[in-house]
């Protein structure tokens, strides 16, 4: 799958994470995210893969008492985005996220997609119109909603809502997009749509995806990381992880002996 | 083809172990009946209030035409030359309520946003009970507060303000209603799922943007319900206005003047020495009916707006 090597877009360096109360959920994770590649995080429930993903947009800052220890270095800035001097809002402006359950806002389809631009203070109607259309096209939703942009987003089906959330995340031209089990609440057809979409987005941006579904990781990703109990057990090309893993634990997990 | 003859199965005797337990059955019925009585008592009270209001008002309207009642600009049932125009009482009620809401809705909403979206867990646990303590203060205390503290204070700013006026009690009534609105609106905002807030933060929104652009619209039906409760409280409030707004019916919307509200008039007559059955006495039922219709209208408007804005998440 991986044809040419690509520069590193971001990398975690010896990252530890503690939840409020002291539980250590990540233990010394070091791994890269290659630019315009899809990296998948797999592992059993509670292994820390979502926790790791949510470090990249400082989501843990929303809850008091959480503590990062270590670095996530973003390029080309070569800056540790976990540093206290870094504004999490600036980080989130460049690293967007799609959640497990579709979470549209109680607004119209149009305003959902325009949200990121409005938050950034964009006032020009022409700019917003263009961006909304571009994002909806990018999320393969434009044709289905172009005649009802001002309908409430809740009226869309689950799969459409998730694509709307992807459009919302796309509208601000992020550099990295985080997907936290984006298809776990969707039916197989909607899942296939989202996976196809992710493959297309690969041309534009860097993707990190958490998935419960090993076939999904095998289908969409270029690199795969297997995590267990907060540790990174193995990281490699997706092909190698699924055909010839070097660690016994990884093999046990992907062959279904465990997990 | 083989056709089968369908035979009805023979009735079987019921085994004693599976037979209906009569005692349990009856007990269940008795409990159901008692529970129903309890539920009905509230309904019955409401219905009897409406019936009595309608019945007594009917006697009133036998002497006073509905047209006079709705159009006459004077309300002087206790005078020699009696006039029965409800408008002065309605204007007093609406003006004091409007002042109260102008105070309570902005402050209550801001309070709710602060408590739900900004305050730390600790702060909320301390502030919310204190705010709710305000609900427990007897309204007569608020009445004296309006008459003896707020009005003199306002007179320092507006020297021409009379001792009885609608502004002071209106403001105090607003302060009194704040906890109702903020507490209910906060509950509605806290019920908004965290995933929606996370979605907003993940887009790079600040706390304030998230509170205003996502949480408030998501909770709007509950927030409107809180406003409606506040309106009903203001329209029905008696003690504060009776004490501090004056007892003179006065067709005016000027908050700097004194005026009587519907509730203040009812108190005045009910506490007075008018004989039962006199028209003056009957007039309080007509006034009460108007008051009930007003709150009912607000409740219906609120119900419709809530349905219109109801969000599913």
Interface residues (C-beta under 8 A of the other chain):
Chain A: X57 X59 X62 X64 X89 X90 X92 X93 X96 X97 X99 X101 X103 X104 X105 X106 X107 X115 X116 X118 X119 X120 X154 X165 X168 X169 X172
Chain B: X120 X121 X193 X195 X196 X197 X198 X199 X200 X201 X202 X203 X204 X205 X206 X209 X213 X214 X217 X218 X220 X311 X312 X313
